[in-house]
Amino acid sequence: MKEWECVEVKHHKDVGRTVEEWQKNGWRLHTYQATGRDVWITHYLLFEKGE
């Protein structure tokens, strides 16, 4: 059974670091979404783990 976790990242410079940390713990990035305008952009990373 698959597990899913959605992670909110506030600044674009933290996206890569967040993906690396989650991958080290066995998670795989499934989808990435960025929403907002101007300086208020939020990044959402959906990770999956398992079968």
Secondary structure, DSSP 8 states (H G I E B T S, - for coil): --EEEEEEESSGGGHHHHHHHHHHTT-EEEEEEEEEETTEEEEEEEEEE--
